[in-house]
């Protein structure tokens, strides 16, 4: 399957790629793809990275692809985890020199696609733009209190340890320059 994605490198007009890792997201994937397409330009590709979800997420995406020309599926043979879904996909995408920005987001509808154009605009000035839950205007919907407290505490702890003024180290909603990703050894993450 990795070769299948590599064969698609050179997507030409696509300078932005929204990467959505999935595992058992068949109920959400159609909704999130449609919402994204309501807010993006024609130069943005949507790439669903599915870890062979037993619920058939792959088949929902394949059906959507019939009428969604900017949607592509990278179906991985087995569940390898969220981190590997991102890093292995990023390593392939940065080979395409037309791609300038990679946007990561969750399929669970916790990240609002209305923010993608804002993030892409800010990405023109910055290498990384983080869609944070912990800034003015940020929000968390549908989380239990214990989960909010754990996340807030973990981010506060991390910020104090690494001494970096980032408020949301665990955000999965980011826009990143491919140039900056090229400088990172993604195999070590």
N, C-alpha and C positions, 0 to 999 in steps of 0.2 A: 504493500500500500504506500510506503514511503516513496517509491518510484513513481506511483500514480500522481502524487502531489508534485514531485519534482518535474514531471512531464508538463505540469500546468504553469511552472515558473515561466515568466515571460507573458504574463497576462496583459501586457501592453498598456492599455489605458488606465489600469487600476494602480493608483499611487498610494491608496490606503487599503488596509485589510483589517476587518473586524474579525477577531478570532474568538470563537465561542466553544470551549470544551464542554462536552456533554457526557452524561452517564444517566440513563433513565430519565430523559427530559422530553418524552414524546408529547406530554400534555402542554408543555410550555414553548416548544421550539417554533411552532408555526406563529404563535403570538409574537414572540420576540423578533423573529425574522421580519414579519410584517411591520412591526413598530420601528425597527431599524430602518427599513426601506422608506418609511414615511419621513425620515429625518436626514437622509444622506444624499450626496450627489452621485452622479453616474461614475465618478472616478473611485468609488469605494466598493470593494468586494467583501462579501460575507463568507467566512470559512468556518464551517462547523467541524470540530474535531471530536469524533465520537469513538469511545472506547468499546465498541461492539456491544452497545447497551442491550440487555436482555428484553427490554420493553419495546424494542423496535424503533427507537429514535431514528436510526439510520433510514428506515423505510419512509418515515414521515418527511425527512429531509429530501430523499430522492424524489418523492412525489412533488414536493415544493419546487425542486429544481426545474421541473418541466415548464413552469411558468415564471421562474425567477432567474433571469439570465446572470445576475451577479452573485448567485449562491453556489457554493461548492462544498462538497463533503470530503473530508479526509477521515476514512473509517479505519481505525487501528484494530488489529486483530484481537487484542485482549486489553483488559483494564490495567493501565500502568500508572494511574494516578494523575492528579491535576498538574503537578509540577512538570512531569515528563510530557504531558500533553502540550503544555506551553513551550517548554524548551526545545523539544524535538521539532515542533512546528516552526518556531522562530528561526531555528538553524536553517531550515529549508527556505523560508520566506526571505531571509536576508540575502540569499543568493540572487534574487531577482532585483537588479539595480533600479528598476522602475518604481519599486515600492519604497515610499518615504516614511510612512507611519504605520505602525501596527497598534491596533486598539484591542485590548483584552477586556472581556466582560463575561459575566455569568449568564446562564440560560434561565435561571430561576426567577426572572423578572424583578430582581432586586436592584438592577442598574437601569436607569431610565435613558433610553436612546435619544431622548430630546437633548441630552447633554453632549452627544457626539459632535455636532458642528462646533459647539463652544470649545470642546477639547481640541479639535483639529485646528481651530484658529489659534488657540494658545500654544499649540505644539509648534507653530511656526517660529515662536520666540524661544521655546524651551525644549530640551531633549526629552523630558518626561513630564507628563501632566497626570496627576492623580485625582481621580474622582473620589473625594474623601467624604466619609459619613460624619466626620468630626470637625467640620468648619461651618461658618455661617452659611446657611442654606442647605447644608448636608443633612441627611436623614437616614434612619433605619426603620423600615416597615416590616412588621410581622415577626420580629424577634421577641423572645421571652426576655424578661428582666435579667435573668442569670447570664444569658448569652451576651447581652449588651454590656453588663458589668465585666465579664471576662474579656471581651474585646477591648473595652476602654482601659482596663487595668493592664492588659498585655501591651497595648500601644504606649501607654505611659511608661511602663517599665523599659520597653525597647528604646524609646526616645531618650530616656535618662542614661541608658547603658551606652548607646552608640553616639550620643550627642549630636544628632542630626535633627533639624527642626521640622521633621515630617510628622503630621498628626495621625496618619492612617497607614501604618506599615503593612496591614493585612488587606488592603483594598485590592479587589480583583478587577477594578475598573480603571484602566490606565491607557494613555496614548503615548507611545514610545517611538523615538526616532530609530530607524533601522541603522543609522550611522553609529549610534551609541550602543545598540545591541551587538554590532560587529566587534566592538571593543571588549566584550565580555566573553569569557570562556564558558559558554552555556552548558558544556558537558560537566562542569564542576558544580553546577547548581543542583 
